[in-house]
Amino acid sequence: MRSAVARAFLFACPLVFLNSSLVAQKQPFDIQALLQIARISDPQLSPDGRWVAFTVETIDLDKNTRPKQIYIVPLNGGSPQKIADPGERPRWSPDSKKIAFVSDRSGSSQIWIMDADGSNTKQVTNLSTDADGVLYSHDGKNLVFTSSVFPECGADDACNRLKLDAEKNNKVKARITNTLLYRHWTTWEGARRSHLLVLPVTGGVAKDLTPGDRDVPPFSLGGPEDYSVSPDGAEVCYAMNSDPVPAISTNSDLFVVPITGGPSKKITLNPAADNSPQYSPDGKYIAYRSQARAGYESDRWHLMLLERATGKLTDLTDTIDRWVESFAWHPDSLHLFFTVEDRGRQYIQFLSITGGAARIALSGNSFLDDMQSTPDGKSVVYTRQSGSSPVEIFRAASAGGVETALTHLNDAVLASYQLTPLEEFWVTGAENTPVQWFVVKPPAFNPNRKYAALMLIHGGPQGAWGESWTYRWNAQVFAAAGYVVVMPNPRGSTGYGQKFVDEINGDWGGRAYDDIMAVMDHVSKLPYVESNRISAAGGSYGGYMVDWILGHSQRFRALISHAGVFDLRSMATETEELWFPIWEFGGMPWDNPEMYARWSPSLFVKEFHTPTLVIHGELDFRVPYTQGLQLYTSLQLQKVPSRLIVFPDEGHWVLKPQNSIFWYKNFIDWIDTWTKK
């Protein structure tokens, strides 16, 4: 149920130093401004260290789409240049002369290759089952990629095409399943499976490297991608969940297979998740992320090191009580960069595989990610974002120091709008535990005024707010509507140690609720907040907490529940990732009925009084939209002022541009209705 939660950083914002007349000239950062932002992702440093290729997503409101383009920028500075439109996932050839990428320009998702300047574009695949996730082998001879094939066909495209045509022409569209995990996220599971295929760069016939009735890679629990090619180009390492019932298992293991095809060999035996393999540049090691507890998707992620020749396994981050989010090899094969989330920020750290403490390479009030070392090891390229600034690409010395921005794609847009830095607060929560929370104040904030406040409750529940930039729950947009935006990180939040994370297990409406109400107590006493004009909103677990608040407090003026869990018993058998309720509530409802009854908001409907907006997507298979229907029906029968918005074309998240505009407008209108009368 963990939803992707954006986390980012705050850096010294020039707005702070502008005089009041200049600030007044800037416009509030509303949803229209948000849609103008160029969304940078997936930076890839060329092997020769001269260029960075990256993907930019923009918004086309007329077509209601989010097209992607590929840009390159010189590492030593210069203007970014667009080299592919449409295109995404750029991957360099070993000689830095070519870029493989994914594009749907021919009508379906396929692999293409172009020169590094964008010229001489050539389509490489033309598969009926599409192609994605391309990697160059390090010897430059092959392309490894994913395709959703029929297991009995594998890479035989003629066979796949016949089966696809038969499905298309069949007048019966019934879905039939005999197993669990029959649907996932927004998609029903059909007869096809994601496999790794390999194709010579010069063309020819693709080969299936991972035959069988399993998805490779498995659906991600987060982190870097789940397959890589050895430095000599001879082997592929990948993650796969081979347990009999993947719906109740997080047990992905690592396997290796010759790039020419053949039997795979399992190289990890851990009963929990092993993901994100990366070969060391010298080929002696494989580093990867690992969890220890089976069935627990929010266990701490460790950075592991496997010596290929001996099988020796080392936990490199055993003493660091934070999740390893991403990592990258130093070119000397003796050191690794990695990121950890800590108290609303994310830092880049550096460690030796031979032992010793990790040290911080790059930090600050910041969210840093996507780091890659230059070939000489002297510099690192990475992305940086904050609560008041979207993602841009930077370069700095590996040992830290002054950083240089390589991209400025959003400077012109941001110069026209006033964005507000996040402010950090702490309060004593349940059991005298410190609880962190952030505030975003309205533009042109006047400390002598009284403002309505809006509390945002994050999803997960193992997620966190931080110095982050997000498009779906952007605090700047809510602040621009005139609200003091409050973002608490209660029990279960990440970045405060694994004990803090674990303390929400089996206690969904307990300590986390107490933490949130402790923040509420503090907010209501702020001199610039009108204590009787505070609202709350949340999505996923945050929606659950809103539903829980409905039955346990009348201190909020209005509430919004987006994709919230309302009835725990029905939710347990409706959701797809069954390991989640099994872990969180100690089994299924028939195994532990008392726990489900204790924490289900549906059993407290008689106490519902607060006006509530209910939002859900019909394609939400994580928290099925029937949860929202149950909540809305209960509110209506209790004669509580309420409204239901259901998106037939959205899942757990609202992603389509026009729907996003509609979501923000109705969200703000609902809060305005009850707090600005």
C-alpha positions as CSV (number, residue, x, y, z in Angstrom):
1,M,0.0,0.0,0.0
2,R,3.0,2.2,0.2
3,S,2.5,5.0,-2.2
4,A,5.1,6.8,-3.7
5,V,5.8,9.7,-1.4
6,A,8.0,12.6,-2.7
7,R,10.9,13.6,-0.4
8,A,13.3,16.5,-1.2
9,F,15.5,19.2,0.3
10,L,15.5,22.9,1.1
11,F,18.4,25.0,0.0
12,A,19.1,28.7,0.5
13,C,16.2,30.3,-1.3
14,P,16.8,33.7,-2.9
15,L,13.2,34.6,-2.2
16,V,14.1,35.1,1.4
17,F,16.4,38.0,0.6
18,L,14.0,39.8,-1.8
19,N,12.5,43.0,-0.4
20,S,8.7,43.1,0.1
21,S,8.1,45.1,-3.1
22,L,9.8,42.5,-5.3
23,V,8.0,39.6,-3.5
24,A,4.7,41.4,-4.1
25,Q,5.4,41.3,-7.9
26,K,5.6,37.5,-7.9
27,Q,2.4,35.5,-8.4
28,P,1.2,32.7,-6.0
29,F,2.4,29.3,-7.2
30,D,-0.9,27.7,-8.3
31,I,-1.8,24.5,-10.2
32,Q,-1.3,26.3,-13.6
33,A,2.3,27.2,-12.5
34,L,2.9,23.6,-11.3
35,L,2.0,22.3,-14.8
36,Q,4.6,24.5,-16.4
37,I,7.5,22.8,-14.6
38,A,9.8,20.6,-16.7
39,R,10.1,17.3,-14.8
40,I,13.7,16.1,-15.0
41,S,14.6,12.5,-14.3
42,D,17.0,9.6,-15.0
43,P,20.3,11.5,-15.6
44,Q,22.9,9.3,-17.2
45,L,26.6,10.3,-17.3
46,S,28.4,9.2,-20.5
47,P,31.3,6.7,-20.0
48,D,33.8,9.3,-21.1
49,G,32.6,11.7,-18.5
50,R,31.8,14.5,-20.9
51,W,28.0,14.6,-21.1
52,V,24.8,13.9,-19.1
53,A,21.8,12.6,-20.9
54,F,18.4,12.9,-19.1
55,T,14.7,12.7,-19.6
56,V,12.3,15.7,-19.4
57,E,8.6,15.3,-19.0
58,T,6.3,18.2,-19.9
59,I,2.6,18.7,-19.9
60,D,0.4,19.0,-23.0
61,L,-3.0,20.2,-21.7
62,D,-4.7,20.1,-25.1
63,K,-3.9,16.4,-25.6
64,N,-4.1,15.7,-21.8
65,T,-0.8,13.9,-22.0
66,R,2.7,14.1,-20.4
67,P,5.2,13.7,-23.3
68,K,8.8,12.9,-22.6
69,Q,11.9,14.1,-24.4
70,I,15.7,13.4,-24.1
71,Y,18.2,16.1,-23.5
72,I,22.0,16.2,-23.1
73,V,24.1,18.8,-21.3
74,P,27.9,19.1,-21.1
75,L,29.4,18.1,-17.8
76,N,31.6,21.2,-17.8
77,G,28.7,23.5,-18.4
78,G,26.6,24.7,-21.2
79,S,23.0,24.8,-22.4
80,P,21.0,21.6,-22.4
81,Q,20.0,20.4,-25.9
82,K,16.9,18.3,-26.8
83,I,18.0,15.4,-28.9
84,A,14.9,13.1,-29.0
85,D,11.2,13.8,-29.0
86,P,9.5,11.7,-27.9
87,G,12.0,9.6,-26.0
88,E,13.0,8.4,-22.5
89,R,15.4,6.2,-20.7
90,P,18.7,7.2,-22.4
91,R,21.5,4.7,-22.0
92,W,25.0,5.3,-23.4
93,S,27.1,2.9,-25.5
94,P,30.4,2.1,-23.8
95,D,32.3,4.3,-26.3
96,S,29.9,7.3,-25.6
97,K,29.1,7.6,-29.3
98,K,25.6,6.2,-29.2
99,I,22.5,6.4,-27.0
100,A,19.9,3.7,-26.8
101,F,16.5,4.9,-25.7
102,V,12.8,4.0,-25.6
103,S,10.2,5.7,-27.7
104,D,6.6,5.2,-29.0
105,R,7.2,7.4,-32.1
106,S,6.4,4.4,-34.3
107,G,3.1,3.7,-32.6
108,S,4.3,1.4,-29.8
109,S,7.0,1.3,-27.2
110,Q,10.2,0.2,-28.9
111,I,14.0,0.4,-28.5
112,W,15.9,3.0,-30.7
113,I,19.5,4.0,-31.1
114,M,20.8,7.4,-32.1
115,D,24.2,9.2,-32.3
116,A,25.1,11.2,-29.2
117,D,23.9,14.4,-30.8
118,G,20.5,12.9,-31.7
119,S,21.2,12.3,-35.3
120,N,21.0,9.0,-37.3
121,T,18.1,7.6,-35.3
122,K,17.3,4.0,-36.0
123,Q,14.6,1.7,-34.6
124,V,16.1,-1.5,-33.2
125,T,13.0,-3.5,-32.1
126,N,9.6,-4.0,-33.7
127,L,8.0,-6.4,-31.2
128,S,4.3,-6.9,-30.9
129,T,4.8,-7.2,-27.2
130,D,6.6,-3.8,-27.0
131,A,10.0,-3.2,-25.5
132,D,11.2,-1.1,-22.5
133,G,14.0,-0.8,-19.9
134,V,17.0,-0.9,-22.3
135,L,20.6,-1.4,-21.2
136,Y,23.8,-1.6,-23.2
137,S,26.1,-4.5,-22.4
138,H,29.5,-3.1,-21.3
139,D,31.2,-4.7,-24.3
140,G,28.9,-2.7,-26.6
141,K,27.7,-5.8,-28.4
142,N,24.2,-6.4,-27.0
143,L,21.1,-4.6,-25.8
144,V,19.2,-6.1,-22.8
145,F,15.6,-5.0,-22.4
146,T,12.2,-6.0,-21.1
147,S,9.1,-7.1,-23.0
148,S,5.8,-8.5,-21.8
149,V,5.6,-11.8,-23.6
150,F,3.5,-15.0,-23.5
151,P,5.7,-17.5,-21.5
152,E,5.1,-20.2,-24.0
153,C,6.3,-17.9,-26.8
154,G,9.2,-16.2,-25.1
155,A,11.1,-14.0,-27.7
156,D,9.3,-15.7,-30.6
157,D,7.4,-12.6,-31.9
158,A,5.4,-14.5,-34.5
159,C,4.0,-16.7,-31.7
160,N,3.3,-13.6,-29.5
161,R,1.6,-11.8,-32.4
162,L,-0.7,-14.7,-33.1
163,K,-1.8,-14.9,-29.4
164,L,-2.3,-11.1,-29.2
165,D,-4.4,-11.2,-32.4
166,A,-6.5,-14.0,-30.9
167,E,-7.1,-12.0,-27.8
168,K,-8.0,-8.9,-29.7
169,N,-10.5,-10.8,-32.0
170,N,-12.1,-12.8,-29.3
171,K,-15.6,-11.4,-28.6
172,V,-15.4,-12.7,-25.0
173,K,-13.4,-10.4,-22.8
174,A,-13.8,-12.3,-19.6
175,R,-10.9,-12.3,-17.2
176,I,-10.0,-15.8,-15.8
177,T,-7.5,-16.5,-13.1
178,N,-6.4,-19.5,-11.0
179,T,-3.8,-17.7,-8.8
180,L,-3.3,-14.7,-6.6
181,L,-1.8,-11.4,-7.6
182,Y,-4.4,-11.5,-10.4
183,R,-4.2,-7.7,-10.7
184,H,-1.7,-5.1,-9.6
185,W,-1.7,-1.3,-9.1
186,T,-3.9,-0.4,-12.2
187,T,-3.6,-3.5,-14.4
188,W,-5.2,-6.9,-14.5
189,E,-2.8,-9.7,-14.7
190,G,-3.2,-11.5,-18.0
191,A,-1.4,-14.4,-19.7
192,R,1.8,-12.4,-20.4
193,R,4.8,-11.9,-18.2
194,S,7.7,-9.4,-18.2
195,H,10.9,-11.1,-19.4
196,L,14.4,-9.9,-20.0
197,L,15.4,-10.2,-23.7
198,V,18.7,-9.7,-25.4
199,L,19.3,-8.5,-28.9
200,P,22.6,-7.8,-30.8
201,V,23.2,-4.1,-31.4
202,T,23.7,-4.9,-35.1
203,G,20.2,-6.5,-35.2
204,G,19.0,-10.0,-35.5
205,V,16.7,-12.3,-33.4
206,A,16.0,-11.5,-29.8
207,K,16.6,-14.2,-27.1
208,D,14.6,-14.7,-23.9
209,L,17.0,-14.8,-20.9
210,T,14.3,-15.5,-18.3
211,P,11.8,-18.0,-19.7
212,G,9.0,-19.2,-17.4
213,D,5.8,-18.0,-15.7
214,R,7.5,-15.3,-13.6
215,D,7.9,-11.5,-14.0
216,V,11.4,-10.3,-14.4
217,P,12.1,-7.9,-13.0
218,P,9.4,-8.2,-10.2
219,F,7.2,-5.2,-9.5
220,S,9.4,-2.8,-7.6
221,L,9.4,-2.1,-3.8
222,G,11.3,1.0,-4.7
223,G,15.0,1.7,-5.4
224,P,17.2,1.3,-8.4
225,E,16.4,-1.0,-11.3
226,D,16.5,-4.7,-10.7
227,Y,18.9,-6.0,-13.4
228,S,22.4,-5.2,-14.7
229,V,25.0,-6.5,-17.1
230,S,28.5,-7.6,-16.0
231,P,31.5,-5.4,-17.0
232,D,32.7,-8.1,-19.5
233,G,29.3,-8.2,-21.1
234,A,29.0,-12.0,-20.5
235,E,26.4,-12.2,-17.7
236,V,23.2,-10.6,-16.6
237,C,22.1,-10.4,-12.9
238,Y,18.4,-9.9,-12.2
239,A,15.9,-10.0,-9.4
240,M,12.9,-12.3,-9.4
241,N,10.3,-13.5,-6.9
242,S,10.0,-17.3,-7.4
243,D,7.8,-18.0,-4.4
244,P,4.7,-20.0,-5.2
245,V,2.2,-17.2,-4.3
246,P,3.8,-13.8,-5.0
247,A,0.8,-11.9,-3.6
248,I,1.9,-12.9,-0.1
249,S,5.6,-12.7,-0.6
250,T,8.3,-10.0,-0.8
251,N,11.0,-12.6,-1.3
252,S,12.8,-11.5,-4.5
253,D,16.2,-13.2,-5.0
254,L,19.1,-12.4,-7.3
255,F,19.9,-14.7,-10.2
256,V,22.6,-14.7,-12.9
257,V,22.3,-15.9,-16.5
258,P,24.8,-15.9,-19.4
259,I,24.0,-13.2,-21.8
260,T,23.9,-15.8,-24.5
261,G,21.1,-17.5,-22.7
262,G,20.8,-20.8,-20.7
263,P,20.0,-21.9,-17.2
264,S,19.9,-19.2,-14.5
265,K,21.6,-19.6,-11.1
266,K,20.2,-18.2,-7.8
267,I,22.9,-16.4,-5.9
268,T,21.0,-15.2,-2.8
269,L,19.1,-17.2,-0.3
270,N,17.7,-14.5,2.0
271,P,13.9,-15.1,2.7
272,A,13.1,-11.4,2.3
273,A,13.8,-9.0,-0.6
274,D,17.1,-8.8,-2.5
275,N,17.0,-6.2,-5.2
276,S,18.9,-3.7,-7.4
277,P,22.1,-5.6,-8.3
278,Q,25.0,-3.5,-9.6
279,Y,28.4,-5.0,-10.7
280,S,31.6,-3.3,-9.5
281,P,33.5,-1.8,-12.4
282,D,36.2,-4.5,-12.1
283,G,33.6,-7.3,-12.1
284,K,34.7,-8.8,-8.7
285,Y,31.6,-7.8,-6.7
286,I,27.8,-7.4,-6.9
287,A,26.3,-4.8,-4.6
288,Y,22.6,-4.8,-3.9
289,R,19.9,-3.8,-1.5
290,S,18.4,-6.3,0.9
291,Q,15.8,-6.6,3.6
292,A,15.9,-9.1,6.5
293,R,12.3,-9.7,7.4
294,A,10.1,-11.8,5.1
295,G,6.8,-10.3,4.1
296,Y,7.6,-6.8,5.4
297,E,7.9,-4.3,2.6
298,S,9.0,-1.5,4.9
299,D,11.9,-3.3,6.6
300,R,15.2,-1.5,6.6
301,W,17.1,-1.6,3.3
302,H,20.7,-2.7,3.8
303,L,23.5,-2.3,1.3
304,M,25.0,-5.7,0.7
305,L,28.3,-6.8,-1.0
306,L,28.6,-10.2,-2.7
307,E,32.1,-11.3,-3.7
308,R,31.5,-13.3,-6.9
309,A,34.5,-15.6,-6.7
310,T,34.0,-16.8,-3.1
311,G,30.3,-16.0,-2.4
312,K,31.4,-14.0,0.7
313,L,28.6,-11.7,1.8
314,T,29.1,-8.5,3.7
315,D,26.5,-6.1,5.2
316,L,28.1,-2.7,4.5
317,T,25.5,-0.6,6.3
318,D,24.6,-2.8,9.3
319,T,25.4,0.0,11.8
320,I,23.4,2.7,9.9
321,D,19.8,2.8,11.2
322,R,18.4,4.3,8.0
323,W,17.2,2.9,4.7
324,V,19.7,2.8,1.8
325,E,17.7,4.3,-1.0
326,S,20.1,4.3,-3.9
327,F,23.8,3.6,-4.5
328,A,26.5,3.8,-7.2
329,W,30.0,2.4,-7.5
330,H,33.1,4.5,-7.4
331,P,35.3,3.7,-10.5
332,D,38.0,2.2,-8.2
333,S,35.7,-0.7,-7.3
334,L,36.7,-0.2,-3.6
335,H,34.1,2.4,-2.7
336,L,30.4,3.1,-3.0
337,F,28.2,6.1,-2.9
338,F,24.8,5.7,-1.4
339,T,21.9,7.8,-0.2
340,V,19.9,7.6,3.1
341,E,16.8,9.5,4.2
342,D,17.2,11.3,7.5
343,R,14.7,13.5,9.2
344,G,13.1,14.9,6.0
345,R,16.3,15.1,4.0
346,Q,18.4,12.7,1.9
347,Y,22.2,12.7,1.8
348,I,24.9,11.1,-0.3
349,Q,27.3,9.1,1.7
350,F,30.5,7.3,0.8
351,L,32.1,4.1,2.2
352,S,34.9,1.7,1.6
353,I,34.0,-2.0,1.0
354,T,37.1,-3.0,3.0
355,G,35.6,-1.5,6.2
356,G,35.4,1.7,8.2
357,A,32.7,4.2,8.9
358,A,30.7,5.8,6.1
359,R,31.2,9.5,5.7
360,I,28.9,12.2,4.3
361,A,29.9,13.3,0.8
362,L,27.2,15.8,0.1
363,S,24.5,17.0,2.4
364,G,22.6,20.1,3.6
365,N,18.9,20.8,3.9
366,S,18.5,18.7,0.7
367,F,17.2,15.7,-1.1
368,L,20.0,14.3,-3.3
369,D,19.7,11.3,-5.6
370,D,20.7,9.7,-8.9
371,M,24.5,10.1,-8.2
372,Q,27.1,8.8,-10.6
373,S,30.9,9.2,-10.4
374,T,33.0,10.5,-13.3
375,P,35.5,8.1,-14.7
376,D,38.4,9.7,-12.8
377,G,36.4,9.5,-9.5
378,K,37.0,13.2,-8.8
379,S,33.4,14.4,-9.4
380,V,29.9,13.2,-8.9
381,V,26.8,14.1,-10.8
382,Y,23.4,14.0,-9.0
383,T,19.9,15.5,-8.8
384,R,18.8,18.0,-6.2
385,Q,15.3,19.1,-5.3
386,S,13.6,20.9,-2.4
387,G,10.2,21.8,-1.1
388,S,10.5,25.1,-3.0
389,S,12.4,23.9,-6.1
390,P,11.9,21.0,-8.5
391,V,14.6,18.6,-9.7
392,E,17.7,19.9,-11.4
393,I,21.0,18.2,-12.2
394,F,24.2,19.2,-10.4
395,R,27.9,18.4,-10.3
396,A,30.3,18.6,-7.3
397,A,33.6,17.2,-6.2
398,S,33.4,13.7,-4.8
399,A,34.7,14.9,-1.5
400,G,32.1,17.7,-1.3
401,G,32.4,21.4,-1.7
402,V,30.9,23.9,-4.1
403,E,28.3,22.5,-6.4
404,T,27.5,23.6,-10.0
405,A,24.1,23.4,-11.5
406,L,24.1,21.7,-14.9
407,T,20.5,22.4,-15.7
408,H,18.3,25.5,-15.2
409,L,15.2,24.3,-17.0
410,N,12.8,25.8,-14.5
411,D,14.5,29.0,-13.6
412,A,12.3,31.2,-15.9
413,V,9.1,29.7,-14.5
414,L,10.1,29.9,-10.9
415,A,11.2,33.5,-11.3
416,S,7.6,34.5,-11.9
417,Y,6.2,32.9,-8.8
418,Q,6.6,33.2,-5.1
419,L,7.5,29.9,-3.4
420,T,7.9,29.5,0.3
421,P,10.7,27.6,2.1
422,L,9.7,24.8,4.4
423,E,10.1,25.4,8.2
424,E,10.9,22.6,10.5
425,F,9.3,22.0,14.0
426,W,9.4,19.3,16.6
427,V,6.8,18.3,19.1
428,T,6.5,15.7,21.8
429,G,4.3,12.9,20.6
430,A,3.0,9.6,22.0
431,E,5.2,8.0,24.7
432,N,7.3,11.3,24.9
433,T,8.8,10.6,21.5
434,P,10.0,13.6,19.4
435,V,7.9,14.0,16.2
436,Q,9.0,16.2,13.4
437,W,6.7,18.3,11.2
438,F,7.1,20.9,8.5
439,V,5.2,24.1,7.7
440,V,4.8,26.0,4.4
441,K,3.4,29.5,4.9
442,P,1.3,31.4,2.3
443,P,2.9,33.9,-0.1
444,A,3.5,37.4,1.4
445,F,2.9,35.9,4.8
446,N,2.0,38.4,7.5
447,P,2.8,37.2,11.0
448,N,0.2,39.6,12.4
449,R,-2.7,37.9,10.5
450,K,-4.7,34.8,11.4
451,Y,-4.7,32.1,8.7
452,A,-6.6,28.9,8.2
453,A,-4.4,25.9,8.4
454,L,-4.4,22.7,6.3
455,M,-2.8,19.5,7.7
456,L,-1.5,17.0,5.1
457,I,-1.2,13.4,6.3
458,H,1.2,11.3,4.2
459,G,0.5,7.8,2.9
460,G,2.4,4.6,3.3
461,P,2.1,4.5,6.2
462,Q,5.8,4.0,6.0
463,G,6.5,7.2,4.1
464,A,7.4,10.8,5.0
465,W,7.1,14.4,4.2
466,G,10.3,16.3,3.9
467,E,12.2,18.9,2.0
468,S,10.5,17.6,-1.1
469,W,9.0,18.5,-4.5
470,T,5.9,16.7,-5.5
471,Y,3.3,17.1,-8.2
472,R,0.4,15.3,-6.6
473,W,0.2,16.9,-3.2
474,N,2.2,20.0,-3.7
475,A,2.3,22.1,-0.5
476,Q,3.2,25.3,-2.5
477,V,-0.1,25.1,-4.3
478,F,-2.1,24.8,-1.1
479,A,-0.1,27.6,0.5
480,A,-0.8,29.8,-2.5
481,A,-4.5,29.3,-1.8
482,G,-4.0,31.1,1.5
483,Y,-3.3,28.2,3.9
484,V,-0.6,27.5,6.5
485,V,0.2,24.0,5.3
486,V,1.3,21.6,8.1
487,M,3.0,18.3,7.3
488,P,3.6,15.9,10.2
489,N,5.7,12.8,10.2
490,P,4.0,10.6,12.9
491,R,4.9,7.1,13.9
492,G,5.6,4.9,10.9
493,S,7.4,7.6,9.0
494,T,10.7,6.8,7.4
495,G,14.0,8.6,8.2
496,Y,13.8,8.4,12.0
497,G,15.2,4.9,12.5
498,Q,13.5,1.5,12.0
499,K,12.0,1.4,15.5
500,F,10.0,4.5,14.7
501,V,8.9,2.9,11.4
502,D,7.9,-0.4,13.1
503,E,5.8,1.3,15.8
504,I,2.9,1.7,13.4
505,N,2.6,-2.1,12.8
506,G,-0.6,-3.3,14.3
507,D,-1.2,0.2,15.7
508,W,-2.6,2.2,12.9
509,G,-4.9,4.4,14.9
510,G,-2.8,4.5,18.0
511,R,0.5,6.3,18.4
512,A,0.4,7.7,14.9
513,Y,-3.0,9.4,15.7
514,D,-1.6,10.6,19.0
515,D,1.4,12.1,17.2
516,I,-0.8,13.9,14.7
517,M,-3.0,15.3,17.5
518,A,0.1,16.5,19.3
519,V,1.0,18.4,16.2
520,M,-2.6,19.7,16.0
521,D,-2.3,21.0,19.6
522,H,0.8,22.9,18.7
523,V,-0.6,24.3,15.4
524,S,-3.8,25.5,17.1
525,K,-1.6,27.6,19.4
526,L,0.5,29.3,16.7
527,P,-0.2,33.0,16.8
528,Y,-0.8,33.2,13.1
529,V,-3.3,30.3,12.9
530,E,-7.0,30.5,13.5
531,S,-7.6,27.5,15.8
532,N,-11.1,26.9,14.7
533,R,-10.2,26.9,11.0
534,I,-8.0,23.9,10.7
535,S,-8.7,21.2,8.1
536,A,-6.9,17.9,7.3
537,A,-6.5,15.8,4.2
538,G,-4.6,12.6,3.3
539,G,-4.2,9.9,0.7
540,S,-3.8,6.2,1.0
541,Y,-2.8,5.6,4.7
542,G,-3.3,9.4,5.0
543,G,-6.9,8.8,3.8
544,Y,-7.2,6.0,6.4
545,M,-6.1,8.5,9.1
546,V,-8.7,11.0,7.9
547,D,-11.3,8.3,8.2
548,W,-10.1,7.4,11.7
549,I,-10.2,11.1,12.7
550,L,-13.8,11.2,11.5
551,G,-14.7,8.8,14.3
552,H,-12.4,10.1,17.0
553,S,-12.2,13.9,16.8
554,Q,-14.3,16.9,15.9
555,R,-11.4,19.4,16.1
556,F,-11.0,19.8,12.3
557,R,-13.3,22.1,10.3
558,A,-13.3,19.9,7.2
559,L,-11.6,16.7,5.9
560,I,-10.6,15.2,2.6
561,S,-10.0,11.4,2.3
562,H,-8.3,10.4,-1.0
563,A,-8.0,6.7,-1.7
564,G,-8.4,6.0,2.0
565,V,-8.8,2.7,3.7
566,F,-12.2,2.7,5.4
567,D,-13.1,-0.9,6.3
568,L,-10.1,-3.0,7.2
569,R,-11.8,-6.4,6.8
570,S,-13.0,-5.9,3.3
571,M,-9.8,-4.0,2.3
572,A,-7.7,-7.1,3.3
573,T,-9.4,-9.3,0.7
574,E,-9.8,-6.6,-2.0
575,T,-6.2,-5.3,-2.2
576,E,-3.6,-7.1,-4.4
577,E,-0.4,-7.1,-2.3
578,L,-1.7,-9.4,0.4
579,W,1.6,-9.4,2.3
580,F,0.7,-5.9,3.4
581,P,-2.3,-6.6,5.6
582,I,-0.9,-9.9,6.7
583,W,2.2,-8.1,8.1
584,E,0.4,-5.0,9.4
585,F,-2.5,-6.8,11.2
586,G,-0.9,-10.1,12.1
587,G,-2.7,-12.2,9.5
588,M,-6.0,-12.0,7.5
589,P,-9.3,-11.0,9.2
590,W,-10.1,-14.6,10.1
591,D,-6.7,-15.0,11.7
592,N,-6.8,-11.9,13.9
593,P,-10.4,-10.5,13.9
594,E,-9.8,-8.4,17.1
595,M,-7.1,-6.3,15.5
596,Y,-9.1,-5.6,12.4
597,A,-12.1,-4.6,14.5
598,R,-10.0,-2.4,16.8
599,W,-8.5,-0.3,14.0
600,S,-11.3,-0.2,11.3
601,P,-12.8,3.3,10.8
602,S,-16.0,1.7,9.6
603,L,-16.9,0.7,13.1
604,F,-17.0,4.3,14.3
605,V,-19.5,5.7,11.8
606,K,-21.9,6.8,14.5
607,E,-19.3,9.4,15.6
608,F,-18.9,10.9,12.1
609,H,-19.8,14.7,12.0
610,T,-17.1,16.6,10.1
611,P,-17.8,17.7,6.5
612,T,-15.8,15.3,4.3
613,L,-14.8,15.2,0.6
614,V,-14.2,11.6,-0.6
615,I,-12.0,11.1,-3.7
616,H,-11.1,7.8,-5.4
617,G,-10.0,6.3,-8.7
618,E,-11.8,3.3,-10.2
619,L,-8.5,1.8,-11.4
620,D,-7.1,1.8,-7.9
621,F,-6.3,-1.8,-7.1
622,R,-4.1,-0.9,-4.1
623,V,-7.0,0.6,-2.1
624,P,-10.0,-0.4,-4.2
625,Y,-12.5,2.4,-4.9
626,T,-15.2,0.5,-3.0
627,Q,-13.5,1.7,0.1
628,G,-14.4,5.3,-0.9
629,L,-17.9,4.3,-1.8
630,Q,-18.4,2.7,1.6
631,L,-17.1,5.9,3.3
632,Y,-19.3,8.2,1.3
633,T,-22.4,6.1,1.8
634,S,-21.8,6.1,5.5
635,L,-21.4,9.9,5.6
636,Q,-24.6,10.4,3.7
637,L,-26.6,8.1,5.9
638,Q,-25.2,9.9,8.9
639,K,-26.3,13.2,7.2
640,V,-22.8,14.5,7.3
641,P,-22.1,17.1,4.6
642,S,-20.1,15.2,2.1
643,R,-19.2,14.9,-1.6
644,L,-17.9,12.0,-3.7
645,I,-15.5,12.4,-6.7
646,V,-14.6,9.2,-8.6
647,F,-12.1,9.2,-11.5
648,P,-12.9,6.3,-13.8
649,D,-9.5,6.6,-15.6
650,E,-7.2,7.0,-12.5
651,G,-5.7,4.6,-10.0
652,H,-4.2,5.2,-6.6
653,W,-2.8,8.5,-8.0
654,V,-4.3,11.2,-10.1
655,L,-1.9,11.5,-13.1
656,K,-3.7,12.9,-16.1
657,P,-3.1,16.7,-16.5
658,Q,-6.8,17.7,-16.8
659,N,-7.7,15.4,-13.9
660,S,-5.0,17.0,-11.8
661,I,-6.4,20.5,-12.4
662,F,-9.8,19.2,-11.5
663,W,-8.4,17.5,-8.4
664,Y,-6.6,20.6,-7.1
665,K,-9.6,22.9,-7.8
666,N,-12.1,20.7,-6.0
667,F,-9.7,20.0,-3.2
668,I,-9.2,23.7,-2.5
669,D,-12.8,24.6,-3.1
670,W,-13.9,22.1,-0.5
671,I,-11.5,23.4,2.2
672,D,-12.5,27.0,1.2
673,T,-16.2,26.2,1.7
674,W,-15.7,25.2,5.3
675,T,-12.9,27.4,6.5
676,K,-13.4,30.7,4.6
677,K,-17.1,31.4,5.2
